[in-house]
C-alpha cells in the first residue's frame, strides 16, 4: 500500500510535462500577436496604397 501512495505522490509532484504545456501557451500567444500585427499592418498598407492610387489618378486627370 505504501508503494502505491509513493507512486501517486511522485506522479503528482512530477512537473516535467508542465514545461511542455507552458511552451505551448507561449507559442500560441506569440502566434496570436503575430496574427494581430499582420492584420493591422495589412489594413494600414491597403489604406496607404489606396491613397497613392487616388493621388495618381487625380494627378493624371
C-alpha positions as CSV (number, residue, x, y, z in Angstrom):
1,X,0.0,0.0,0.0
2,X,2.9,2.4,0.8
3,X,4.3,1.7,-2.6
4,X,1.0,2.8,-4.3
5,X,0.9,6.0,-2.1
6,X,4.5,6.8,-3.0
7,X,3.8,6.3,-6.7
8,X,0.8,8.6,-6.6
9,X,2.8,11.3,-4.7
10,X,5.7,11.0,-7.1
11,X,3.2,11.4,-10.0
12,X,1.6,14.5,-8.5
13,X,4.9,16.1,-7.8
14,X,6.3,15.5,-11.3
15,X,6.5,18.8,-13.2
16,X,8.2,17.6,-16.3
17,X,5.1,17.8,-18.5
18,X,4.3,21.3,-17.2
19,X,7.1,22.9,-19.2
20,X,5.7,21.5,-22.5
21,X,2.3,23.0,-21.7
22,X,3.9,26.3,-20.8
23,X,5.9,26.3,-24.1
24,X,2.7,25.5,-26.0
25,X,0.9,28.5,-24.4
26,X,3.8,30.8,-25.2
27,X,3.8,29.7,-28.8
28,X,0.0,30.2,-29.0
29,X,0.3,33.7,-27.6
30,X,3.2,34.6,-30.0
31,X,1.1,33.3,-32.9
32,X,-1.9,35.4,-31.9
33,X,0.3,38.5,-31.5
34,X,1.8,37.9,-35.0
35,X,-1.7,37.4,-36.5
36,X,-3.0,40.7,-35.0
37,X,0.1,42.6,-36.1
38,X,0.0,41.3,-39.7
39,X,-3.7,42.1,-39.9
40,X,-3.2,45.6,-38.7
41,X,-0.3,46.1,-41.0
42,X,-2.2,44.8,-43.9
43,X,-5.1,47.2,-43.3
44,X,-2.7,50.1,-43.0
45,X,-0.9,49.2,-46.2
46,X,-4.2,48.9,-48.1
47,X,-5.1,52.5,-46.9
48,X,-1.6,53.8,-48.0
49,X,-1.8,52.3,-51.5
50,X,-5.4,53.4,-51.9
51,X,-4.3,57.0,-51.1
52,X,-1.4,56.7,-53.5
53,X,-3.6,55.4,-56.3
54,X,-6.2,58.2,-55.7
55,X,-3.4,60.9,-55.9
56,X,-2.0,59.4,-59.1
57,X,-5.5,59.3,-60.6
58,X,-6.1,62.9,-59.7
59,X,-2.7,64.0,-61.0
60,X,-3.3,62.3,-64.3
61,X,-6.7,63.9,-64.8
